[in-house]
């Protein structure tokens, strides 16, 4: 059975950093295969993981639709096919497999840019089936979601075993985290367990913040400290998965992973 771990939170709270540390821990502690899915349109999880990214799923979708549009304008292929007779599903499946960035211990697929003008319902349905079919071949899937949660069920039909809601140590961040926690109940996919992760905490948690956290209906899994070494990696462009195992950021996320996967 594939274990799916999804991360959510408002923009800028460090979801991608936590995703990278979770993948680093899986790669070091689990012998099975790992797929990272970058579902954020900014598509920078590859930089955290140290993988080259040439194409995203969004690029493939737009390229295919442009080919269909050109063919129709020229009086060519019907809506169900592309020039040369290949159907949409086969085209998407082939190119998504080609777009997979392969590492030594984990692979990455990036969803990429959002939708342009026009109806994407049928194409997105095929994309979701293709990505879900690919995910079944991995023991672990880590999804770095875009801000909020409303797009997660459009990315996958898979149940999510563990949802990590990431917040910065501010009341505004926690209010956004609570909204995401509430939203999880209305999604079309089943989320088995949800947790709160507070990122970039300097020192101990202020009492006002702790009081707010205690009232939330999602349990606090752990905190990740602010760390100068991680900041220097980000400035230099070094992959964050290359942080030493002694890094307090990595150690914090490692404890959380041990807790949820024990």
C-alpha positions in Angstrom: 0.0 0.0 0.0 1.2 3.5 -0.9 1.5 5.9 2.0 0.7 9.4 0.9 1.9 12.4 2.9 0.6 15.9 1.9 1.7 19.3 3.0 -0.4 22.4 3.0 -0.3 25.9 4.4 -0.5 29.5 3.2 2.3 30.8 0.9 5.7 31.5 2.4 5.5 29.4 5.5 8.1 26.9 4.4 6.1 23.9 3.2 8.7 23.1 0.6 11.5 23.1 3.1 9.5 20.7 5.4 8.7 18.5 2.3 12.4 18.3 1.4 13.3 17.3 5.0 10.6 14.7 5.0 11.8 13.2 1.7 15.4 13.3 3.0 14.3 11.3 6.1 12.4 8.7 4.0 15.4 8.3 1.7 17.7 7.6 4.6 15.3 5.5 6.7 13.0 3.6 4.4 14.3 1.2 1.7 11.3 1.5 -0.5 10.6 3.9 -3.5 9.6 7.5 -3.0 7.8 9.9 -5.3 7.7 13.6 -4.7 4.9 15.6 -6.3 5.4 19.3 -6.6 1.8 20.6 -6.8 2.8 24.3 -6.3 2.8 26.3 -9.6 6.1 27.9 -8.6 7.7 24.5 -9.0 10.9 24.8 -6.8 10.8 21.5 -4.9 13.4 20.3 -7.5 15.9 22.9 -6.2 15.4 21.7 -2.6 15.9 18.1 -3.8 18.8 18.8 -6.2 17.1 17.5 -9.3 16.9 19.1 -12.8 13.4 19.9 -14.0 12.8 20.3 -17.7 9.0 19.9 -18.1 6.1 20.1 -15.8 2.7 18.5 -16.2 1.3 22.0 -16.9 3.7 22.5 -19.8 2.7 19.1 -21.2 -1.0 19.9 -20.9 -0.6 23.3 -22.6 1.5 21.9 -25.4 -1.0 19.1 -26.1 -3.9 21.6 -26.2 -2.0 23.9 -28.6 -1.4 20.9 -30.9 -5.1 20.0 -30.8 -6.1 23.7 -31.5 -3.7 23.9 -34.4 -5.0 20.7 -35.9 -8.6 21.8 -35.6 -7.9 25.1 -37.2 -6.3 23.3 -40.1 -9.3 20.9 -40.4 -7.3 18.0 -39.1 -7.7 15.6 -36.1 -10.9 15.3 -34.1 -11.0 16.5 -30.5 -10.2 13.0 -29.2 -6.8 12.8 -31.1 -3.6 14.6 -31.9 -1.8 14.9 -35.2 -0.5 11.5 -36.1 -3.5 9.7 -34.6 -2.2 9.4 -31.0 -5.0 9.9 -28.5 -4.8 12.3 -25.6 -4.3 9.8 -22.8 -1.4 8.0 -24.5 0.2 11.4 -25.3 -0.1 12.6 -21.7 1.1 9.3 -20.2 4.1 9.1 -22.4 5.2 12.7 -21.8 4.6 12.7 -18.1 6.7 9.6 -17.8 9.4 11.4 -19.8 9.1 14.4 -17.5 9.8 12.4 -14.4 13.0 13.7 -12.7 14.8 10.6 -11.4 17.2 10.7 -8.4 19.1 7.9 -6.7 16.6 7.5 -3.9 13.5 9.5 -5.0 11.8 10.7 -8.1 9.9 14.0 -8.8 7.0 15.1 -10.9 6.0 18.7 -11.0 2.5 19.8 -11.7 3.6 23.3 -12.8 1.6 26.2 -14.1 -2.1 26.7 -13.7 -4.7 26.5 -16.4 -5.0 29.0 -19.2 -8.3 30.0 -20.8 -10.8 27.4 -21.9 -12.2 24.1 -20.5 -9.7 21.8 -18.9 -12.0 19.4 -17.2 -11.5 16.4 -19.4 -7.8 16.9 -19.7 -7.3 17.4 -16.0 -9.3 14.2 -15.3 -6.9 12.3 -17.5 -3.9 13.9 -15.9 -5.1 13.0 -12.4 -5.6 9.4 -13.5 -2.1 9.2 -15.1 -0.4 10.7 -12.0 -2.4 8.5 -9.7 -1.5 5.4 -11.8 2.2 6.4 -11.6 1.9 6.9 -7.8 0.8 3.3 -7.3 4.3 2.1 -8.1 5.8 3.9 -5.1 5.7 3.0 -1.5 5.7 6.7 -0.4 4.3 9.8 -2.1 5.0 13.2 -0.7 2.8 16.0 -2.1 4.0 19.6 -1.7 0.7 21.3 -2.2 0.0 24.9 -3.3 -1.3 27.4 -0.8 -4.6 26.2 0.7 -6.2 22.9 0.1 -8.9 23.5 -2.5 -6.7 22.1 -5.3 -5.6 18.9 -3.6 -8.5 16.8 -4.7 -8.0 18.0 -8.3 -4.4 16.6 -8.2 -5.2 13.2 -6.8 -8.0 10.8 -6.0 -5.8 8.9 -3.5 -6.5 8.9 0.2 -4.0 10.9 2.2 -2.7 9.1 5.2 -0.9 12.1 6.8 -1.6 15.8 6.2 1.0 18.2 7.6 -0.4 21.7 7.9 2.5 24.1 8.1 2.3 27.5 9.7 4.8 30.2 10.7 4.7 31.3 14.4 2.2 34.0 14.0 -1.5 34.3 14.8 -2.3 35.1 11.2 -0.5 32.0 10.1 -2.4 29.9 12.6 -5.7 31.3 11.5 -4.9 30.3 8.0 -3.8 26.9 9.2 -7.1 26.5 11.1 -9.0 27.3 7.9 -7.1 24.7 6.0 -7.8 22.2 8.8 -11.5 22.9 8.6 -11.4 22.6 4.8 -10.1 19.1 4.9 -13.5 17.8 5.9 -15.1 19.0 2.7 -12.6 17.5 0.2 -13.5 14.7 -2.2 -10.6 12.6 -0.8 -10.2 11.0 2.6 -7.6 12.5 4.9 -6.9 10.0 7.7 -4.8 12.1 10.0 -3.9 15.8 10.1 -1.3 17.6 12.2 0.0 21.1 12.7 3.7 22.0 12.2 5.0 25.4 13.2 8.0 26.4 11.2 10.8 29.0 11.8 10.2 29.2 15.5 12.8 31.3 17.4 13.3 30.0 20.9 10.4 28.9 22.9 6.8 29.3 21.8 5.2 32.5 23.2 2.4 31.8 25.7 -0.1 33.6 23.5 0.7 31.5 20.6 0.6 28.3 22.6 -2.9 29.3 23.9 -4.0 29.7 20.3 -2.5 26.3 19.3 -4.2 24.5 22.2 -7.6 25.7 21.0 -7.1 24.4 17.4 -8.8 21.1 16.4 -5.7 19.8 14.8 -2.9 18.5 17.1 0.6 20.1 17.1 3.0 17.5 15.7 6.1 19.6 16.3 8.1 22.8 15.7 11.0 23.5 13.4 13.5 26.1 14.6 14.7 29.1 12.6 18.2 28.2 11.4 21.0 30.2 9.9 22.6 27.3 8.1 19.4 26.6 6.2 19.3 30.3 5.2 22.8 30.1 3.9 21.9 27.1 1.8 18.9 28.9 0.3 21.0 31.9 -0.6 23.7 29.9 -2.2 21.3 27.6 -4.1 22.5 24.4 -2.4 19.9 21.6 -2.3 18.4 21.5 1.2 18.6 17.7 1.2 22.3 18.1 1.5 22.0 19.7 4.9 23.9 17.6 7.5 22.0 15.1 9.6 22.9 17.3 12.6 20.9 20.2 11.2 18.3 21.2 13.8 15.8 21.7 11.0 16.3 18.2 9.7 16.4 16.7 13.2 13.0 18.4 14.0 11.3 17.0 10.9 13.0 13.6 11.4 11.3 13.3 14.9 7.9 14.2 13.3 8.4 11.6 10.6 9.3 8.9 13.1 6.2 9.8 15.1 3.7 9.6 12.3 5.3 6.5 10.6 6.1 4.5 13.7 
